[in-house]
Amino acid sequence: MKLDATDYKILAALQDDGSLTNKELSRKVHLSPTPVFERVKKLEEEGYIKKYTAVLDVDKLECGFMAICNIKLKQHSYENATKFMDAVQNIPEIGECYNVSGDYDFTMKIYVSSMKEYQQFVMKILGELDCIGGLSSSFIMGVVKNEYKVPIKN
């Protein structure tokens, strides 16, 4: 699928506010509702739009103690990497996980309520994963920028 200027406008508008109705979106991109609806469906089908979500306030939900946790696997093997990546899918405290290059194998963003809860998370949850050889943690003292947007170039 080749995107045109209108597709990029639709993506940008939905990225700013995923709760826009089709009518509101059509006004923003200066196109009637039916073609906008069809374009959005096509963008979804082609995978340009992966999902719609709400951005929640971590402090109000008492999970605003955030840590960056860097993981080294015990041994670089397909089995260990797969075991770790499968386990991560079922751990709700892990908001993001990336397979990275450099000194560590994975970098994760962890959401908990306190340092004590993080300690329990490391010991009871990560500590149970026998594929982990080591970890290093950094704690987020303040959020400077937290964008959920992808730069859209057209």
Residue, then its C-alpha position, 0 to 999 in steps of 0.5 A: m500500500k502506497l500512502d498519500a498525503t491524506d493517509y499521513k494526515i489521518l495517521a497524524a490525527l489519530q496519533d494525536d487523538g485515537s478517540l476521534t469519531n469518523k465524522e471528527l476525523s473527516r473534518k480534520v483531514h477535509l474529506s467526507p466520512t465514507p472515504v475516511f472510514e475506508r482509508v482507516k480500515k485499509l490502514e488497519e488491515e495493512g498494519y499501519i495502525k496496530k491498535y487503539t489505546a488510552v494513555l493512563d496516569v501512572d501516579k493516580l494508578e499508584c504504579g508511578f515508580m518506574a525503573i529501567c532494568n537491563i538484563k544479561l542472559k546467562q548464556h546467549s542461546y536461542e533457548n534462553a532468549t526465547k524463554f525470556m521473551d515468552a516470560v516477559q509477555n505475561i508479566p504485567e509490571i513490564g511496560e516495555c521490553y526491547n532486545v538491544s545490542g551492547d553490554y546487555d541483551f534486553t532493556m525493560k521499563i518496569y512500573v511498580s508502586s515503590m522501591k520495596e515493590y521493585q525489590q520484590f519484583v526483582m527477587k520473586i519474578l525476575g529471580e525465578l527466570d533461570c535464563i537471566g545471568g545478571l541485571s542492572s537497574s536505573f530509577i526514573m526520577g522525573v519524566v522529561k519527555n514521554e511521547y507515544k507518537v511516531p514521527i510522520k513524514n510525508 
